[in-house]
Amino acid sequence: MNGPNSIKIVSWNIAHRHEPWRCLLNMDADVALLQEAGKPPPDVAARIEFDPAPWRTARFQLPWRTAVVELSDRVHVDWIEIKAIDQARSGELPVSQLGTLAAATVTPPRGEPFVVVSMYAQWERPRDADWIYADASAHRVVSDLSALLASDRDHRVIAAGDLNILHGHGEHGNAHWAARYQTVFTRMEALGLPFVGPQAPHGRQADPWPDELPRESRNVPTYHTAKQGPAAARRQLDFVFASRGLAGSVRVRALNDPDQWGPSDHCRLLIEVS
């Protein structure tokens, strides 16, 4: 998949574990877009570059966050300063919840710079109820992304991460949730960031086929529960979006075969920008 002049990006929810950091060093990737990333272990931190933000997500004070990480010297990364929405000044990127979005400008050795974004939609609970949802968090992330899209064209942005929502269906075939989730993809499209993958055949599809998934779906599972394991993974929770001007140069693949899944409950998404 990787061309000799392409920029290689990996998007990965590393589930606040140490081993995925070491796995990243062996991927021959240039940039990592991470979610649920805790502070890297010292042996890894000495070999990579990352922004100085605290390793926490503001709400609930969780000790992990999104991050953009420079993994190679083939690119130059300039991190975009993130500030809480009520504290951001001119030139800073206002974010609804610190830790759910990280951004940087990537300059390749040849070609134009582009912006990369790591995004994460946190689970929330309704008032006085015992169930969870993430589409509200996803919509906050979409709103925060708007600050990076100054016009309806000519922007060059790749946004990827774990949104904790489903694409093209709802849990157990629920039409209400399918419609709610679709609003996130519709808003991204309206901003000029269409969904670009991963979709089959660029990743293994669920087998056996889940009852809740429409037969025409091209979804590829990117998350497994502790009981399932990679081979039985069923749901796609991780997605990549790209500006229309970039979309033709972006290829996305889910590394979701059991033998390539990696040490997290989410698989890696490999993004190649040619």
KAURTA-V424878 format. One record per residue. N is the residue number from 1. PSI is psi in radians with two decimals (NA if undefined). NEAR is the number of other C-alpha atoms within 12 Angstrom. Layout:
((N;PSI;NEAR) (N;PSI;NEAR))
This chain:
((1;-0.60;19) (2;2.10;21) (3;2.79;14) (4;-0.44;14) (5;0.30;18) (6;2.71;26) (7;2.28;39) (8;2.14;37) (9;2.41;45) (10;2.26;49) (11;2.31;50) (12;2.22;51) (13;1.94;46) (14;0.15;40) (15;0.65;31) (16;0.77;30) (17;2.78;26) (18;-0.69;23) (19;-0.65;22) (20;-0.55;35) (21;-0.76;39) (22;-0.59;24) (23;-0.66;25) (24;-0.63;38) (25;-0.34;26) (26;0.20;17) (27;-0.12;25) (28;0.65;24) (29;2.78;31) (30;-0.64;37) (31;2.49;48) (32;2.37;50) (33;1.85;49) (34;2.61;50) (35;2.66;49) (36;0.81;42) (37;2.10;43) (38;3.01;29) (39;2.28;33) (40;2.59;33) (41;2.67;18) (42;-0.66;12) (43;-0.45;14) (44;-0.74;23) (45;-0.55;22) (46;-0.23;15) (47;0.07;20) (48;3.01;26) (49;2.46;26) (50;2.88;34) (51;2.82;24) (52;0.20;18) (53;2.63;28) (54;2.57;24) (55;1.27;27) (56;2.76;26) (57;2.26;32) (58;-0.91;24) (59;2.28;20) (60;-0.05;15) (61;0.80;15) (62;2.43;23) (63;0.80;24) (64;2.93;33) (65;3.10;43) (66;2.72;50) (67;2.59;50) (68;2.18;46) (69;2.29;45) (70;2.11;40) (71;-0.29;34) (72;2.93;27) (73;0.22;20) (74;-0.26;22) (75;2.86;30) (76;2.29;26) (77;2.22;30) (78;1.99;24) (79;2.45;30) (80;2.20;29) (81;2.25;27) (82;2.38;37) (83;2.67;27) (84;2.53;23) (85;-0.50;21) (86;0.03;14) (87;-0.13;17) (88;2.42;18) (89;3.08;14) (90;2.32;12) (91;-0.19;13) (92;2.70;22) (93;1.98;32) (94;2.34;31) (95;2.38;36) (96;-0.67;35) (97;1.95;35) (98;2.37;40) (99;-0.23;40) (100;-0.10;49) (101;2.36;52) (102;2.54;51) (103;2.67;47) (104;2.76;38) (105;2.22;30) (106;2.19;38) (107;1.98;25) (108;2.93;27) (109;-0.52;19) (110;2.53;17) (111;3.10;17) (112;2.63;21) (113;2.77;23) (114;2.80;36) (115;2.39;36) (116;2.55;46) (117;2.28;48) (118;2.24;48) (119;2.62;50) (120;2.26;51) (121;2.00;41) (122;2.59;38) (123;2.52;21) (124;2.85;20) (125;2.44;15) (126;2.80;12) (127;2.23;9) (128;0.65;8) (129;2.76;9) (130;0.89;9) (131;2.98;11) (132;2.72;18) (133;2.76;26) (134;-0.09;27) (135;-0.53;34) (136;-0.76;26) (137;-0.70;32) (138;-0.70;40) (139;-0.59;33) (140;-0.71;28) (141;-0.74;41) (142;-0.76;38) (143;-0.72;26) (144;-0.64;36) (145;-0.48;40) (146;-0.53;28) (147;-0.30;25) (148;-0.08;38) (149;1.46;28) (150;-0.34;14) (151;3.07;14) (152;0.00;17) (153;3.00;18) (154;-0.05;19) (155;2.70;28) (156;1.60;35) (157;2.38;40) (158;2.15;49) (159;2.28;53) (160;2.69;52) (161;-2.96;52) (162;1.93;46) (163;-0.11;44) (164;0.56;34) (165;3.02;38) (166;2.74;41) (167;2.05;40) (168;0.07;34) (169;2.93;31) (170;2.91;28) (171;2.26;27) (172;0.53;17) (173;0.25;19) (174;2.03;18) (175;-0.59;19) (176;-0.84;15) (177;-0.56;23) (178;-0.75;24) (179;-0.72;21) (180;-0.76;26) (181;-0.63;31) (182;-0.51;24) (183;-0.52;24) (184;-0.82;36) (185;-0.62;32) (186;-0.74;21) (187;-0.73;25) (188;-0.75;35) (189;-0.75;23) (190;-0.57;22) (191;-0.24;31) (192;0.33;33) (193;1.36;37) (194;2.70;28) (195;2.21;36) (196;0.08;36) (197;-3.05;39) (198;2.59;40) (199;2.67;32) (200;2.48;22) (201;0.25;19) (202;1.08;25) (203;2.70;29) (204;2.35;33) (205;2.81;35) (206;2.41;34) (207;2.00;20) (208;2.77;15) (209;2.23;21) (210;2.44;24) (211;-0.57;18) (212;-0.23;25) (213;2.18;30) (214;2.50;22) (215;-0.50;16) (216;-0.04;13) (217;2.50;24) (218;0.26;25) (219;2.60;40) (220;2.29;44) (221;2.38;48) (222;0.03;51) (223;2.46;45) (224;2.60;31) (225;2.96;18) (226;-0.57;13) (227;-0.51;12) (228;-0.93;17) (229;2.91;24) (230;-0.70;33) (231;-0.50;28) (232;0.21;27) (233;2.49;32) (234;-0.53;33) (235;2.48;43) (236;2.06;43) (237;-0.12;44) (238;2.39;49) (239;2.73;52) (240;2.39;46) (241;2.58;45) (242;2.55;41) (243;2.55;36) (244;-0.63;26) (245;-0.36;22) (246;-0.42;31) (247;-0.63;29) (248;-0.27;18) (249;0.08;25) (250;2.27;35) (251;2.39;34) (252;2.40;38) (253;2.42;37) (254;2.15;41) (255;1.27;36) (256;0.18;42) (257;2.54;29) (258;-0.63;29) (259;-0.06;13) (260;0.11;22) (261;-0.86;32) (262;2.94;33) (263;0.98;28) (264;2.89;34) (265;-0.17;37) (266;2.50;45) (267;2.99;46) (268;2.48;49) (269;2.14;51) (270;2.12;42) (271;2.14;42) (272;2.20;36) (273;1.98;40) (274;NA;25))
